[in-house]
Amino acid sequence: MDNNISWILDLSIKEGKLDDLKTLTEEMVNATKTNEPDAKDYSWSIGEDKKKVQIYEKYKDSDATLLHLKNFMENFAERFMSTLDINSLVVYGNPGDELKNTLSGLGAVFMSHFGGFSR
């Protein structure tokens, strides 16, 4: 069994914030790609109506995920929260206690592996 942690974050774009979101997304993607080698997948998708965003993220383990959250809090959290509203956060894998406590503050729902496979 691997130690990967992943999530899907479902968000709504605040009124008039689409241009801010475009800039923020570019900065966050570049920072994650450059500074977090254990980020395995970091993908943003936007709805056709340009009102909703989903972010899929996958990290090597809880430590890599905590590093990402530390970088996020230090560099992007304020702008992110002024641009987007969190609708839901669904976390997959087996996060350590520190990570689980951190994500619980965002209303995370935790899902454990039940069956199936990844290739």
C-alpha positions as CSV (number, residue, x, y, z in Angstrom):
1,M,0.0,0.0,0.0
2,D,1.4,3.4,-0.9
3,N,1.4,6.5,1.3
4,N,0.0,8.9,-1.3
5,I,-2.4,11.6,-0.2
6,S,-4.7,13.2,-2.7
7,W,-7.8,15.4,-2.7
8,I,-10.4,17.1,-4.8
9,L,-11.1,20.6,-3.7
10,D,-14.4,22.0,-5.1
11,L,-14.6,25.8,-5.2
12,S,-16.7,28.7,-6.3
13,I,-15.1,31.8,-7.8
14,K,-16.2,35.0,-6.1
15,E,-18.0,37.6,-8.2
16,G,-15.5,39.7,-10.2
17,K,-12.5,37.6,-9.3
18,L,-11.8,35.5,-12.4
19,D,-8.9,37.7,-13.5
20,D,-7.4,37.5,-10.0
21,L,-7.8,33.7,-10.1
22,K,-6.0,33.4,-13.4
23,T,-3.0,35.2,-12.0
24,L,-3.1,33.3,-8.7
25,T,-3.4,29.9,-10.4
26,E,-0.4,30.6,-12.5
27,E,1.7,31.6,-9.5
28,M,0.5,28.6,-7.4
29,V,1.1,26.1,-10.1
30,N,4.6,27.5,-10.8
31,A,5.6,27.6,-7.1
32,T,4.3,24.0,-6.5
33,K,6.1,22.7,-9.6
34,T,9.3,24.4,-8.8
35,N,9.5,24.0,-5.0
36,E,7.7,20.7,-4.2
37,P,9.3,17.7,-5.9
38,D,7.0,15.3,-4.0
39,A,3.9,16.9,-5.5
40,K,2.9,14.2,-8.0
41,D,-0.2,15.8,-9.5
42,Y,-1.5,19.4,-9.3
43,S,-4.3,20.1,-11.7
44,W,-6.8,22.9,-11.8
45,S,-10.0,22.7,-13.8
46,I,-12.7,25.4,-14.4
47,G,-16.3,24.9,-15.3
48,E,-17.7,26.1,-18.7
49,D,-19.6,28.9,-16.9
50,K,-16.4,30.1,-15.3
51,K,-18.0,30.1,-11.8
52,K,-16.6,26.8,-10.4
53,V,-13.1,25.4,-10.0
54,Q,-11.9,22.0,-8.9
55,I,-8.3,21.2,-7.9
56,Y,-6.9,17.7,-7.9
57,E,-3.8,17.3,-5.9
58,K,-1.7,14.2,-5.1
59,Y,1.4,14.1,-2.9
60,K,4.0,11.4,-2.1
61,D,2.9,11.2,1.6
62,S,1.7,13.3,4.6
63,D,5.0,15.1,4.9
64,A,5.0,16.3,1.3
65,T,1.4,17.4,1.8
66,L,2.2,19.3,5.0
67,L,5.1,21.1,3.1
68,H,2.6,22.1,0.4
69,L,0.2,23.4,3.0
70,K,3.0,25.3,4.8
71,N,4.0,27.0,1.5
72,F,0.3,27.7,0.7
73,M,-0.3,29.4,4.0
74,E,2.9,31.5,3.8
75,N,2.4,32.6,0.2
76,F,-1.1,32.2,-1.1
77,A,-3.8,31.6,1.5
78,E,-5.0,35.2,1.9
79,R,-5.4,35.8,-1.8
80,F,-6.9,32.3,-2.4
81,M,-9.6,32.9,0.2
82,S,-10.4,36.3,-1.1
83,T,-10.8,34.8,-4.6
84,L,-12.5,31.5,-3.9
85,D,-15.1,29.9,-1.6
86,I,-14.6,26.3,-0.5
87,N,-17.6,24.1,-1.3
88,S,-16.0,20.8,-0.3
89,L,-12.7,19.0,0.3
90,V,-12.5,15.3,-0.1
91,V,-9.2,13.7,1.0
92,Y,-8.1,10.2,-0.2
93,G,-5.4,8.1,1.5
94,N,-4.3,7.7,5.0
95,P,-3.1,11.1,6.3
96,G,-1.1,11.3,9.5
97,D,-2.6,12.9,12.5
98,E,-1.0,16.3,12.0
99,L,-2.3,16.5,8.4
100,K,-5.7,15.2,9.3
101,N,-6.1,17.8,12.0
102,T,-4.9,20.6,9.6
103,L,-7.4,19.5,6.9
104,S,-10.2,19.0,9.3
105,G,-10.2,22.7,9.9
106,L,-11.3,23.2,6.3
107,G,-14.2,20.8,6.7
108,A,-12.4,17.9,5.0
109,V,-14.1,14.6,4.4
110,F,-11.7,11.6,4.6
111,M,-12.0,8.6,2.4
112,S,-10.0,5.4,2.9
113,H,-9.2,2.9,0.2
114,F,-11.9,0.3,-0.1
115,G,-11.1,-1.5,-3.4
116,G,-9.8,-1.1,-6.9
117,F,-6.4,-0.3,-8.2
118,S,-4.2,2.3,-9.9
119,R,-1.7,1.6,-12.6
